[in-house]
Amino acid sequence: MSDASDRDPRPALGGVFHTYRGYDPAAFPPPTAPPSDGLRGLGDEMIASGGRRRFTPEELAEAIRLPPEALAGLGPSIDAILARLESRKDKILATWNPTPTAVDAAATVDELARPVLADESLEDGVRGRLAREIRERQIHGLERLWYLLDRDTPVRGKIPGIVQAMGDQDRVEGLRDGWAFRGRRVPTIEEAFEIRDELEAIDRLLEQLKEALRDAKPVIVDLEELREFVEEADLENFAEVRRRAEELLRQAAEREGLVEDGDGWSLGPSAMRKYQQALLASVFDSMQGGRHGRHDPVDHDDGAHELPSTRPWAFGDPIAGLDLPASILNCVAREAAAGGDPTHPSLRGEDLEVHRTRATTKCATVVIMDMSGSMRWGGQYVACKKMALALEGLVRREYPGDRLHFMEMYSVARVVPRGDLMNLLPKPVTINDPVVRLRADMSDPDITEQDLPPHFTNIQHALRLARRLLANADTPNRQVVLITDGLPTAHFEDDDLFLLYPPDPRTEAATMREAALLGREGGVLNVFLVPSWSQNEEDVRFAHRLAESTAGRVVFTGGEDLDRFVIWDYLSKRRQVIAR
């Protein structure tokens, strides 16, 4: 009896993991990937690609649904093709029997493996692992073993043949298990491959045709593949229906505001406005009831907008705000209560009612969006651009008097026109050294922005440009919204640009000085800190110091909630301004 110490300390495996046969990630998307939502789905894809994404007619058909009645005569044409395909499939299943072929394919694997396992030059450990991988038909395991063996090992050259035979067996077994065959004719392995390819093509076409019939989307059907199974007359009838559907789809796309160029379809200006409205609606839907809406009604004696509610008149109130009907009713009611003649009322000061008013104010805001290399992680830049589009739509629709600027921040900073928001992308990382200490004299005419590594984070330069924009604002209500994921790694000293990684105290000090200048000029800085793989406690502390220098705040939020928090903060800021 062996001692307990000689036993294998590893617990016995409860089963064997196999790869999924026929797994197609395109056909089985992960549960975290939401389905396309019409125009909203197209807009999301354009944001992720920096506005350069173009859509094919098939993708357009998925986003824009045509009513089935729009294609009269589509049903008979597709029904005829469906019947022909079903007949072809049934004939194949009634003819062939791939079960013996699968047995032969398995025997071929065993025959190839037998002399390999019998090779006396094999070490016992390698032989045991090789036997296990062959027995369990683990192609990936054999491939890994092939890489581990020495090049001059004789067995190594025989493993690819076994792998090929296993692949053939898997394809034949997939044919046997994937369809209900009832025939007697036994195919060869090569014939089995052809049968499987044909059945897969028929099933794809059947699915496409049924979806085309259900959702009026003949554009999704592959005509070249369909040509192999139907008569030319049937194909021509279907092609005519498809051309009619493409024309209707084109008209519907143009009504939605999409535009077509030589590369495909993209969102035009009107489609972008609809997309912004959809983003804004999703933001307000996610807010708690009562939080969203326009300004809270606040009483002012000399406000610009009258409210429906009234209050008693007081000495000094402007006569323009007088509610004459309510004042006369007060007078009549007082005369009647006092026993006087209500037909000859005598108006007094106590009878007068004036409308409550609400003052309107302007707010100047600069939104700084971090587009450094780290913002690509987790798709944070996508959430940042969605927030910008939603906020721009809110200001244009609800607060047209406000001034709103957007700024892109990377190794330097630049103001972004509203029409270019869709084109923003995080900068590529061009230096992978663990320590970077660079200085560039930007006063040198031979050095341009194109010569700089772009993926650093220059908060100081962004705040400097924001101060210049806010200095020209005709309102004392000024704020800066900074969206970033960590510490700054670039700053200016006069005309010298410093790019320092890891983050340097010299850069932090220059950034804090710029924030202090913003605070002294009456600006408020709110920092929205998004998560990053490299974020640590120092990033959080710096964000707090930066915001506190201007009496601002730090908001921690994940990318999926960024638009909701920024817009709620904007609305909250305006309410605070109005209540002053």
Secondary structure in CASP SS format (residue, H / E / C, confidence):
PFRMAT SS
TARGET T0000
AUTHOR 0000-0000-0000
METHOD secondary structure of the structure
MODEL  1
M C 1.00
S C 1.00
D C 1.00
A H 1.00
S H 1.00
D H 1.00
R C 1.00
D C 1.00
P C 1.00
R C 1.00
P C 1.00
A C 1.00
L C 1.00
G C 1.00
G C 1.00
V C 1.00
F C 1.00
H C 1.00
T C 1.00
Y C 1.00
R C 1.00
G C 1.00
Y C 1.00
D C 1.00
P C 1.00
A C 1.00
A C 1.00
F C 1.00
P C 1.00
P C 1.00
P C 1.00
T C 1.00
A C 1.00
P C 1.00
P C 1.00
S C 1.00
D C 1.00
G H 1.00
L H 1.00
R H 1.00
G H 1.00
L H 1.00
G H 1.00
D H 1.00
E H 1.00
M H 1.00
I H 1.00
A H 1.00
S C 1.00
G C 1.00
G C 1.00
R C 1.00
R C 1.00
R C 1.00
F E 1.00
T C 1.00
P H 1.00
E H 1.00
E H 1.00
L H 1.00
A H 1.00
E H 1.00
A H 1.00
I C 1.00
R C 1.00
L C 1.00
P C 1.00
P H 1.00
E H 1.00
A H 1.00
L C 1.00
A C 1.00
G C 1.00
L H 1.00
G H 1.00
P H 1.00
S H 1.00
I H 1.00
D H 1.00
A H 1.00
I H 1.00
L H 1.00
A H 1.00
R H 1.00
L H 1.00
E H 1.00
S H 1.00
R H 1.00
K H 1.00
D H 1.00
K H 1.00
I H 1.00
L H 1.00
A H 1.00
T H 1.00
W E 1.00
N C 1.00
P C 1.00
T H 1.00
P H 1.00
T H 1.00
A H 1.00
V H 1.00
D H 1.00
A H 1.00
A H 1.00
A H 1.00
T H 1.00
V H 1.00
D H 1.00
E H 1.00
L H 1.00
A H 1.00
R H 1.00
P H 1.00
V H 1.00
L H 1.00
A C 1.00
D C 1.00
E C 1.00
S C 1.00
L C 1.00
E C 1.00
D H 1.00
G H 1.00
V H 1.00
R H 1.00
G H 1.00
R H 1.00
L H 1.00
A H 1.00
R H 1.00
E H 1.00
I H 1.00
R H 1.00
E C 1.00
R C 1.00
Q C 1.00
I H 1.00
H H 1.00
G H 1.00
L H 1.00
E H 1.00
R H 1.00
L H 1.00
W H 1.00
Y H 1.00
L H 1.00
L C 1.00
D C 1.00
R C 1.00
D C 1.00
T C 1.00
P H 1.00
V H 1.00
R H 1.00
G H 1.00
K H 1.00
I H 1.00
P H 1.00
G H 1.00
I H 1.00
V H 1.00
Q H 1.00
A H 1.00
M H 1.00
G H 1.00
D H 1.00
Q H 1.00
D H 1.00
R H 1.00
V H 1.00
E H 1.00
G H 1.00
L H 1.00
R H 1.00
D H 1.00
G H 1.00
W C 1.00
A C 1.00
F C 1.00
R C 1.00
G C 1.00
R C 1.00
R E 1.00
V C 1.00
P C 1.00
T C 1.00
I H 1.00
E H 1.00
E H 1.00
A H 1.00
F H 1.00
E H 1.00
I H 1.00
R H 1.00
D H 1.00
E H 1.00
L H 1.00
E H 1.00
A H 1.00
I H 1.00
D H 1.00
R H 1.00
L H 1.00
L H 1.00
E H 1.00
Q H 1.00
L H 1.00
K H 1.00
E H 1.00
A H 1.00
L H 1.00
R H 1.00
D H 1.00
A C 1.00
K C 1.00
P H 1.00
V H 1.00
I H 1.00
V C 1.00
D C 1.00
L H 1.00
E H 1.00
E H 1.00
L H 1.00
R C 1.00
E C 1.00
F C 1.00
V C 1.00
E C 1.00
E H 1.00
A H 1.00
D H 1.00
L H 1.00
E H 1.00
N H 1.00
F H 1.00
A H 1.00
E H 1.00
V H 1.00
R H 1.00
R H 1.00
R H 1.00
A H 1.00
E H 1.00
E H 1.00
L H 1.00
L H 1.00
R H 1.00
Q H 1.00
A H 1.00
A H 1.00
E H 1.00
R H 1.00
E H 1.00
G C 1.00
L E 1.00
V E 1.00
E E 1.00
D E 1.00
G C 1.00
D C 1.00
G E 1.00
W E 1.00
S E 1.00
L E 1.00
G C 1.00
P H 1.00
S H 1.00
A H 1.00
M H 1.00
R H 1.00
K H 1.00
Y H 1.00
Q H 1.00
Q H 1.00
A H 1.00
L H 1.00
L H 1.00
A H 1.00
S H 1.00
V H 1.00
F H 1.00
D H 1.00
S H 1.00
M C 1.00
Q C 1.00
G C 1.00
G C 1.00
R C 1.00
H C 1.00
G C 1.00
R C 1.00
H C 1.00
D C 1.00
P C 1.00
V C 1.00
D C 1.00
H E 1.00
D C 1.00
D C 1.00
G C 1.00
A C 1.00
H E 1.00
E E 1.00
L E 1.00
P E 1.00
S E 1.00
T E 1.00
R E 1.00
P E 1.00
W C 1.00
A C 1.00
F C 1.00
G C 1.00
D C 1.00
P C 1.00
I H 1.00
A H 1.00
G H 1.00
L E 1.00
D C 1.00
L H 1.00
P H 1.00
A H 1.00
S H 1.00
I H 1.00
L H 1.00
N H 1.00
C H 1.00
V H 1.00
A H 1.00
R H 1.00
E H 1.00
A H 1.00
A H 1.00
A C 1.00
G C 1.00
G C 1.00
D C 1.00
P C 1.00
T C 1.00
H C 1.00
P C 1.00
S C 1.00
L C 1.00
R C 1.00
G H 1.00
E H 1.00
D H 1.00
L C 1.00
E E 1.00
V E 1.00
H E 1.00
R E 1.00
T E 1.00
R E 1.00
A C 1.00
T C 1.00
T C 1.00
K C 1.00
C C 1.00
A E 1.00
T E 1.00
V E 1.00
V E 1.00
I E 1.00
M E 1.00
D E 1.00
M C 1.00
S C 1.00
G H 1.00
S H 1.00
M H 1.00
R H 1.00
W H 1.00
G H 1.00
G H 1.00
Q H 1.00
Y H 1.00
V H 1.00
A H 1.00
C H 1.00
K H 1.00
K H 1.00
M H 1.00
A H 1.00
L H 1.00
A H 1.00
L H 1.00
E H 1.00
G H 1.00
L H 1.00
V H 1.00
R H 1.00
R H 1.00
E H 1.00
Y C 1.00
P C 1.00
G C 1.00
D C 1.00
R E 1.00
L E 1.00
H E 1.00
F E 1.00
M E 1.00
E E 1.00
M E 1.00
Y C 1.00
S C 1.00
V C 1.00
A E 1.00
R E 1.00
V E 1.00
V E 1.00
P C 1.00
R H 1.00
G H 1.00
D H 1.00
L H 1.00
M H 1.00
N H 1.00
L C 1.00
L C 1.00
P C 1.00
K C 1.00
P C 1.00
V C 1.00
T C 1.00
I C 1.00
N C 1.00
D C 1.00
P C 1.00
V C 1.00
V E 1.00
R E 1.00
L E 1.00
R E 1.00
A E 1.00
D E 1.00
M C 1.00
S C 1.00
D C 1.00
P C 1.00
D C 1.00
I C 1.00
T C 1.00
E H 1.00
Q H 1.00
D H 1.00
L C 1.00
P C 1.00
P C 1.00
H C 1.00
F C 1.00
T C 1.00
N C 1.00
I H 1.00
Q H 1.00
H H 1.00
A H 1.00
L H 1.00
R H 1.00
L H 1.00
A H 1.00
R H 1.00
R H 1.00
L H 1.00
L H 1.00
A H 1.00
N C 1.00
A C 1.00
D C 1.00
T C 1.00
P C 1.00
N C 1.00
R E 1.00
Q E 1.00
V E 1.00
V E 1.00
L E 1.00
I E 1.00
T E 1.00
D C 1.00
G C 1.00
L C 1.00
P C 1.00
T C 1.00
A E 1.00
H E 1.00
F E 1.00
E E 1.00
D C 1.00
D C 1.00
D E 1.00
L E 1.00
F E 1.00
L E 1.00
L E 1.00
Y E 1.00
P C 1.00
P C 1.00
D C 1.00
P H 1.00
R H 1.00
T H 1.00
E H 1.00
A H 1.00
A H 1.00
T H 1.00
M H 1.00
R H 1.00
E H 1.00
A H 1.00
A H 1.00
L H 1.00
L H 1.00
G H 1.00
R H 1.00
E C 1.00
G C 1.00
G E 1.00
V E 1.00
L E 1.00
N E 1.00
V E 1.00
F E 1.00
L E 1.00
V C 1.00
P C 1.00
S C 1.00
W C 1.00
S C 1.00
Q C 1.00
N C 1.00
E H 1.00
E H 1.00
D H 1.00
V H 1.00
R H 1.00
F H 1.00
A H 1.00
H H 1.00
R H 1.00
L H 1.00
A H 1.00
E H 1.00
S C 1.00
T C 1.00
A C 1.00
G C 1.00
R C 1.00
V E 1.00
V E 1.00
F E 1.00
T C 1.00
G C 1.00
G H 1.00
E H 1.00
D H 1.00
L H 1.00
D H 1.00
R H 1.00
F H 1.00
V H 1.00
I H 1.00
W H 1.00
D H 1.00
Y H 1.00
L H 1.00
S H 1.00
K H 1.00
R H 1.00
R H 1.00
Q H 1.00
V H 1.00
I H 1.00
A C 1.00
R C 1.00
END
